[in-house]
Amino acid sequence: MKITRRDLFRIALAGSVFPAGSALAAALEKTSRAPQTPPPSGAGSVVLTLLHTNDPHGRIYLPGQAQGLTRLATLVRQVRKEMPHVLLLDAGDLIHGTPEEKAFDGKPMIAAMNALQYDAATAGNHEFDFGQRITRQAIALAQFPVLSANVLDEKTGLPWGGLKPYIIREVQGAKVAIFGLTTPDTVKIQFPRTLQGIRFADPIETARALVPQLRQRADMVIFLSHLGYNPDRALAEAVEGIDIILGGHTHTRLEEQVWVNDTLIMQTGAHGKALGRADILMERGSDGRAVLHINGREGKWWGHDGVAAPLGKTYPAGPLLDATTEVRHDAAVLASYAPFRDAINRREAEVLTTSPAPLTAEGSRERQTALGTLLAQAVQRKFKVDVALIPSGAIARGLPAGAIRVEDAMNTIGGYTRQHIVTARVAGWQLRSLHERNTSNRREMQVSGLTEDGGALLVNGQPLRDEAKYSVAGAAYIIQDHLLGREGVEILGDHPEAPTTREALVELLRGHAPLTNSIPEQSSRGV
């Protein structure tokens, strides 16, 4: 997809969308949230519309597909024209999932969200995929607050990296508190070095401490969650005082409102396929107490089946607005993204080498394959190690016959999390054990440098010695799953910005001889 300069708009670098206000007003009494049929709005009432996304994973512009932020942006702008007060929020996993996000350190999604003027987002676990420098940079570039109350600096106990635990927005005299939490499973998902110095506090304990404070300072409390659907339900059961949970992480598409006690839980799915919407009418009684009417509670949708419609507006009878192919792409968001996509298109078009026959990804989980060998050789040569390991399950596509471009090489590997290459020093007996696990059942790894000949294990043609030390390289998660913390294993290099298998393969193939002649299929005895 080529976007011409004629299509581009300059990215507007607006100031903060959160103006610095005066000190917070005196504490209000706890807001009543009992369900009521909403009357038409009158003097002193406020209608607030919440629009939300979650888990976009870098999906901005997907021509011909019913998804992407460029389509959702058109829906957002339409609602902004129709409604007096709109907040646009996201529940995390922003800078991940596409070649552009990886190549440009998450900047494409942040630029697109800036162009659409998001009001806040929560940090997801994948915000940490590319290393802390890139995470901090993304938070700094965002022209909206990035929230998480439970991602803390280990030394100070304060919010880490420029994250904010919460914000309070004032909407026509009504105060709206928005706080965020990030799944503590992040520590299981990331390689340890990636999270060095960061602590993920317990979400329920954090919310129990924070929500009562927010209720004293605001008329409405919104939880922007990257915990997942079931944890959201558990937190709503355990913590009183949350009006609405806008969730993410589990990619759950909630096509109907879910209520747990007095808390509404919403989630849109993932990848920019739908925009979530919640409309709230807030009234304040003579005693100063706020009463919230949330559209759709108990199946009562404003303007439908005889239910009154505040402001005389038209409201949807459901929580999701789908990004159909009939929804046009927003020009401003597309303009913010186009330079990154055009740069990737130019890079991916480069021809690296040729192959008279395809190298298929099929069979990688059963045996050593030519493609698996090629990938492992690329890592072995790039990092100058004795043995390289490629997780068989990461091999997503084969290489075609004919010209092989950068795009083809990059697409051989799927996923982005823990894909940076980690190097280690390993005892020979550990390699022997690894070989036995790899050949006893399904083939978990494709290997270069370690082979079997007549029952004898060889490292680059020499007999493996159990007492010797060997250097090994592999994707972070294969090292983490099979070697990290094991006896006889020493980590040599684990920088989160280290090259990945993709980059190693591109480097190996650039100017390489036709592949089939150079990379023969190994026998079933190969490791």
C-alpha positions in Angstrom: 0.0 0.0 0.0 1.5 3.3 -1.2 0.3 6.5 0.3 1.2 9.5 -1.8 2.2 12.9 -0.5 -1.0 14.2 -1.8 -2.8 12.2 0.8 -0.7 13.4 3.7 -1.6 15.9 6.3 1.0 17.4 8.7 0.7 15.8 12.2 -0.6 18.4 14.6 1.5 18.5 17.8 -1.2 19.9 20.1 -0.5 20.6 23.7 -1.7 18.4 26.6 -5.4 17.5 26.5 -5.4 17.7 30.2 -5.2 21.4 31.2 -3.6 22.2 34.5 -6.5 23.1 36.8 -6.7 24.5 40.3 -6.6 22.4 43.4 -9.3 19.8 43.7 -12.5 20.8 45.3 -13.6 19.7 48.7 -14.5 16.0 49.0 -17.9 15.0 47.8 -20.1 12.4 49.5 -20.0 9.0 47.9 -22.0 9.0 44.6 -25.2 7.0 44.5 -25.2 4.6 41.6 -28.6 2.9 42.0 -30.3 2.1 38.6 -33.0 4.5 37.6 -34.9 5.3 34.4 -33.2 8.4 33.1 -35.3 11.5 32.8 -34.6 14.0 30.1 -31.6 16.1 31.0 -32.3 19.4 32.7 -30.4 22.2 34.4 -27.5 20.9 36.3 -27.3 17.6 34.5 -24.4 16.3 32.4 -24.5 13.8 29.6 -21.0 12.2 29.1 -20.1 9.8 26.3 -17.3 7.3 26.8 -15.7 5.9 23.7 -13.1 3.2 24.2 -10.8 0.8 22.4 -8.5 -2.0 23.6 -5.7 -4.1 22.3 -5.1 -2.4 18.9 -1.7 -4.1 18.6 -0.6 -1.6 16.0 -3.5 -2.0 13.7 -4.0 1.4 12.2 -4.7 1.2 8.4 -5.9 -2.1 6.9 -7.3 -1.4 3.4 -10.2 -3.6 2.5 -10.6 -5.0 6.0 -13.3 -4.1 8.6 -10.8 -2.9 11.2 -8.1 -0.4 12.1 -7.8 2.9 13.9 -8.4 4.9 10.7 -11.9 3.5 10.5 -12.6 3.8 14.2 -11.4 7.4 14.0 -14.3 8.2 11.6 -16.8 6.8 14.1 -15.1 8.8 16.9 -15.3 12.1 15.1 -19.0 11.5 14.2 -19.9 10.9 17.9 -17.9 14.0 18.9 -20.0 16.1 16.5 -23.2 14.7 17.9 -22.5 14.7 21.6 -21.5 17.5 24.0 -19.0 15.8 26.1 -16.9 12.8 24.9 -13.9 11.0 26.4 -11.8 8.7 24.2 -9.9 6.0 26.1 -7.9 2.9 25.4 -7.2 -0.2 27.6 -3.7 -1.0 26.4 -1.4 -3.1 24.2 -0.7 -0.3 21.8 2.9 -0.5 20.5 3.0 -4.1 19.3 2.0 -6.5 16.6 3.1 -5.0 13.3 6.4 -4.5 11.4 5.9 -0.7 11.7 5.6 -0.8 15.5 8.8 -2.9 15.8 10.8 -0.9 13.3 9.9 2.5 14.6 9.8 1.8 18.3 6.0 2.1 18.7 5.9 5.6 17.2 3.3 4.8 14.5 0.5 4.0 17.0 1.3 6.8 19.3 1.3 9.3 16.4 -2.1 7.9 15.3 -3.6 8.2 18.8 -2.2 11.7 19.1 -3.9 12.6 15.8 -7.2 11.3 17.1 -6.7 13.1 20.4 -7.1 10.3 22.9 -7.8 11.4 26.4 -6.0 8.5 28.2 -4.8 5.0 27.8 -3.6 2.2 30.1 -0.3 0.5 29.7 -0.6 -3.1 28.6 1.9 -5.9 29.0 3.0 -5.6 25.4 4.0 -1.9 26.0 7.2 -3.5 27.5 8.0 -5.9 24.6 10.8 -3.8 23.0 12.5 -2.7 26.2 12.2 0.0 28.8 13.8 2.7 26.8 11.2 2.3 24.1 8.4 2.1 26.7 9.5 5.3 28.3 9.8 7.0 24.9 6.3 6.0 23.9 4.9 7.4 27.2 6.8 10.6 26.7 5.6 11.0 23.0 1.9 10.4 23.9 0.0 13.6 24.1 -2.4 11.9 26.5 -1.7 10.4 29.9 -0.7 6.7 30.0 -2.1 5.2 33.2 -1.2 2.4 35.6 -1.4 2.5 39.3 0.3 -0.8 39.9 3.4 -0.5 37.7 5.9 0.8 40.2 9.6 1.7 40.4 11.2 -1.0 42.7 13.4 1.5 44.4 11.0 4.4 45.0 7.6 2.7 45.0 6.3 5.5 42.8 4.7 5.1 39.4 7.3 3.9 36.9 8.5 5.6 33.7 6.2 8.6 33.5 3.0 6.5 34.1 0.2 8.2 36.0 -1.9 6.2 38.5 -5.0 8.2 37.6 -6.4 11.4 36.3 -9.4 13.5 37.2 -11.2 15.3 34.4 -13.9 18.0 35.0 -16.8 17.9 32.6 -19.3 20.7 33.0 -18.8 20.8 36.7 -18.8 17.0 37.1 -15.5 15.3 38.1 -14.6 12.1 36.4 -11.8 9.9 37.9 -10.0 7.5 35.6 -7.4 5.0 36.9 -5.5 2.2 35.2 -4.0 -1.1 36.1 -1.8 -3.5 34.2 -1.8 -7.3 34.4 0.7 -8.7 36.9 1.1 -11.6 34.4 3.4 -9.2 32.6 6.3 -10.7 34.6 5.5 -14.1 33.2 5.1 -12.8 29.6 8.4 -10.9 29.4 12.0 -11.9 29.7 13.3 -10.9 33.2 15.8 -8.3 32.0 13.0 -6.5 30.2 11.3 -5.7 33.5 14.4 -5.1 35.6 13.7 -2.5 38.3 9.9 -2.7 37.9 7.4 -4.1 40.3 3.8 -5.0 39.5 1.6 -4.6 42.6 -1.4 -6.7 43.2 -4.4 -5.1 41.3 -7.1 -5.8 43.8 -5.0 -4.4 46.7 -4.1 -1.4 44.6 -7.7 -0.7 43.7 -8.9 -1.2 47.3 -6.5 1.5 48.4 -7.2 3.9 45.5 -10.9 3.7 44.7 -12.1 5.1 48.1 -9.8 8.1 47.6 -11.1 8.7 44.1 -14.8 8.4 45.2 -14.2 11.2 47.7 -12.8 13.4 44.9 -15.0 12.6 41.9 -18.6 12.0 40.9 -17.7 9.1 38.7 -14.9 6.4 38.8 -13.8 4.7 35.6 -11.4 1.8 35.7 -9.3 1.5 32.5 -8.2 -2.1 32.9 -5.5 -4.2 31.2 -6.2 -7.2 33.4 -8.6 -9.4 31.3 -12.3 -10.2 31.5 -12.3 -12.7 34.4 -9.9 -10.6 36.5 -12.2 -7.6 35.8 -15.2 -9.5 37.2 -13.2 -10.6 40.2 -12.1 -7.0 40.9 -15.6 -5.7 40.6 -16.7 -8.3 43.1 -13.9 -7.4 45.5 -13.8 -3.6 45.2 -16.9 -1.3 45.6 -17.2 2.1 44.1 -16.2 1.6 40.5 -18.9 2.7 38.0 -17.5 1.4 34.8 -14.7 -1.0 33.8 -13.4 -0.5 30.3 -11.2 -3.6 29.8 -8.6 -5.3 27.7 -5.9 -8.0 27.5 -8.2 -11.0 26.8 -9.5 -9.7 23.5 -13.1 -10.4 24.7 -15.8 -9.0 22.6 -18.7 -8.1 24.9 -21.7 -7.5 22.6 -24.0 -6.9 25.6 -23.5 -5.0 28.8 -22.1 -7.1 31.7 -23.0 -5.9 35.2 -21.3 -7.2 38.4 -23.0 -5.7 41.4 -23.2 -1.9 40.5 -20.2 -2.0 38.0 -20.6 -2.1 34.3 -17.9 -4.1 32.5 -17.1 -3.5 28.8 -14.6 -4.7 26.3 -14.4 -4.4 22.5 -12.4 -7.4 21.3 -9.1 -6.4 19.7 -7.3 -5.1 16.6 -9.5 -2.1 16.0 -12.6 -4.1 14.9 -15.1 -2.2 17.1 -15.4 1.0 19.1 -17.0 0.8 22.5 -19.6 3.4 23.7 -21.2 4.1 27.0 -23.5 7.1 27.6 -24.0 8.4 31.2 -26.4 11.0 32.4 -25.3 12.5 35.8 -27.6 14.6 37.9 -26.9 16.4 41.2 -29.5 16.7 43.8 -30.1 19.6 46.2 -27.9 17.8 48.7 -25.0 17.8 46.3 -25.0 14.0 45.8 -24.6 12.8 42.2 -26.9 10.2 40.6 -25.7 8.3 37.5 -28.0 6.9 34.8 -26.1 4.6 32.5 -27.7 3.9 29.1 -28.6 0.3 28.7 -28.8 -0.8 32.3 -31.5 -3.4 32.8 -32.0 -3.4 29.0 -33.3 0.1 29.0 -31.7 1.8 26.0 -32.4 5.5 25.6 -34.7 6.4 22.8 -35.8 2.8 22.3 -39.0 1.0 23.5 -40.4 4.2 25.0 -37.3 5.0 27.2 -36.6 8.8 27.3 -33.6 10.1 25.4 -31.6 12.8 27.2 -30.9 15.9 25.1 -33.2 14.5 22.4 -30.2 12.7 20.8 -30.1 9.4 19.0 -28.3 6.7 21.0 -27.2 3.1 20.0 -29.0 0.2 21.5 -25.8 -1.7 22.2 -22.3 -1.2 23.6 -20.3 -1.7 20.3 -20.0 0.3 17.0 -18.3 -1.9 14.4 -15.7 -0.8 11.9 -17.3 -2.0 8.8 -15.8 -1.6 5.4 -18.4 1.1 4.6 -16.8 3.3 7.3 -14.3 5.5 5.5 -10.7 6.0 6.6 -10.0 9.1 8.6 -7.6 11.4 6.7 -5.8 12.8 9.7 -5.0 9.5 11.4 -4.0 8.1 8.0 -1.6 11.0 7.5 0.0 10.4 10.8 0.7 6.8 9.9 1.6 7.1 6.2 5.3 8.0 6.6 5.9 4.9 8.7 4.0 2.6 6.3 5.7 4.0 3.2 9.2 3.5 4.8 8.3 -0.1 5.6 7.1 -0.7 2.1 10.4 0.6 0.6 12.4 -1.6 3.0 10.3 -4.7 2.4 10.5 -4.5 -1.4 14.3 -5.1 -1.4 15.2 -8.4 -3.2 17.7 -10.4 -1.0 18.2 -13.5 -3.1 16.4 -16.1 -5.1 15.3 -19.7 -4.7 14.4 -22.1 -7.5 12.0 -23.9 -5.1 10.0 -22.9 -2.1 11.2 -23.5 1.4 8.0 -24.6 3.3 7.2 -24.1 6.9 5.3 -27.4 7.0 6.8 -30.2 9.1 8.7 -27.9 11.5 7.1 -29.4 14.5 7.9 -33.0 13.5 11.4 -32.8 12.1 14.4 -30.6 11.3 13.5 -28.8 8.0 15.5 -26.8 5.4 13.7 -23.6 6.5 14.3 -24.3 10.2 18.0 -25.0 9.4 18.3 -21.7 7.5 16.7 -19.7 10.3 19.0 -21.3 12.9 22.1 -20.8 10.7 21.2 -17.1 10.4 21.1 -16.7 14.2 24.3 -18.8 14.7 26.3 -16.7 12.2 24.8 -13.3 13.4 25.7 -14.0 17.0 28.8 -16.1 16.4 27.8 -18.9 18.7 28.3 -22.7 18.7 24.6 -23.6 18.6 21.5 -21.7 17.7 17.9 -22.6 18.6 14.7 -21.6 16.8 11.3 -22.4 18.3 9.5 -24.5 15.8 6.2 -22.9 16.8 7.4 -19.5 15.8 7.9 -20.4 12.2 4.8 -18.9 10.6 5.4 -18.9 6.8 7.8 -20.4 4.3 9.9 -18.7 1.7 8.6 -18.6 -1.9 10.2 -19.8 -5.1 11.7 -17.0 -7.2 12.7 -13.6 -5.8 12.9 -13.5 -2.0 12.3 -10.0 -0.6 12.8 -8.6 2.9 9.0 -8.9 3.4 9.2 -12.6 2.8 12.1 -13.0 5.3 10.3 -11.0 7.9 7.1 -13.0 7.6 8.8 -16.3 8.3 8.5 -15.6 12.0 5.3 -14.9 13.9 4.8 -12.8 17.0 6.9 -10.1 18.6 7.0 -10.8 22.4 10.4 -12.1 23.7 11.7 -12.4 20.2 15.0 -10.7 20.7 18.0 -13.0 20.7 19.5 -14.0 24.0 22.9 -15.6 24.2 24.1 -18.0 27.0 27.0 -20.2 28.0 25.8 -23.8 28.5 27.4 -27.0 29.8 27.7 -29.9 27.3 25.5 -32.1 29.4 22.8 -29.4 29.2 22.9 -29.5 25.4 22.6 -33.3 25.6 19.6 -33.0 27.8 18.1 -30.4 25.5 18.6 -32.7 22.5 16.9 -35.5 24.3 13.8 -33.4 25.1 13.7 -32.0 21.6 13.8 -35.4 19.9 11.7 -37.5 22.3 8.3 -36.1 21.4 7.4 -33.2 19.1 10.1 -31.1 17.6 10.1 -27.9 19.8 13.2 -26.4 18.2 15.1 -26.1 15.0 18.8 -26.2 15.6 22.1 -25.2 13.9 25.5 -26.4 15.2 24.3 -29.5 17.0 23.8 -32.7 15.1 23.6 -36.4 15.6 25.6 -39.0 13.7 25.3 -42.7 14.5 24.1 -41.9 18.0 26.9 -39.5 18.7 26.2 -35.8 19.3 28.4 -33.4 17.5 28.9 -29.6 18.0 30.0 -28.2 14.6 31.4 -31.5 13.6 33.3 -32.2 16.9 32.1 -34.7 19.6 30.1 -33.0 22.3 31.9 -33.1 25.7 29.6 -33.0 28.7 32.1 -31.0 30.8 32.8 -28.4 28.1 31.1 -25.0 27.8 29.3 -24.0 24.6 27.8 -20.7 23.5 24.1 -20.8 22.5 21.7 -18.2 21.0 18.0 -18.2 20.6 14.8 -16.2 20.8 14.4 -14.9 24.4 11.4 -17.1 25.1 13.1 -20.4 24.0 16.1 -19.6 26.3 13.7 -18.6 29.1 11.6 -21.8 28.7 14.5 -24.2 28.4 17.7 -22.8 29.9 17.2 -19.8 32.1 17.9 -20.5 35.7 19.1 -24.1 35.0 22.3 -25.5 36.5 25.3 -24.9 34.2 23.7 -22.0 32.3 25.1 -18.5 32.3 23.4 -15.7 30.4 25.9 -13.7 28.3 23.6 -11.2 26.5 19.9 -10.4 26.9 19.5 -6.8 25.9 15.8 -6.3 24.9 16.8 -4.3 21.9 19.0 -7.0 20.5 18.3 -8.2 16.9 15.7 -10.8 16.4 15.7 -13.9 14.1 14.0 -11.8 11.4 16.9 -9.3 11.2 19.4 -12.2 11.3 17.7 -13.9 8.4 17.6 -10.7 6.3 21.3 -10.2 6.9 22.1 -13.8 5.9 20.0 -13.8 2.8 21.2 -10.4 1.4 23.3 -11.5 -1.6 23.1 -15.2 -0.7 23.3 -17.8 -3.4 20.1 -19.5 -4.5 18.8 -21.2 -1.4 18.0 -24.8 -2.4 21.5 -25.5 -3.5 23.0 -24.0 -0.3 20.5 -25.2 2.4 19.8 -28.9 2.0 17.1 -30.7 3.9 18.7 -32.4 6.9 18.0 -36.1 7.7 15.6 -37.2 10.4 18.7 -37.8 12.6 19.4 -34.1 12.8 18.6 -32.4 16.1 
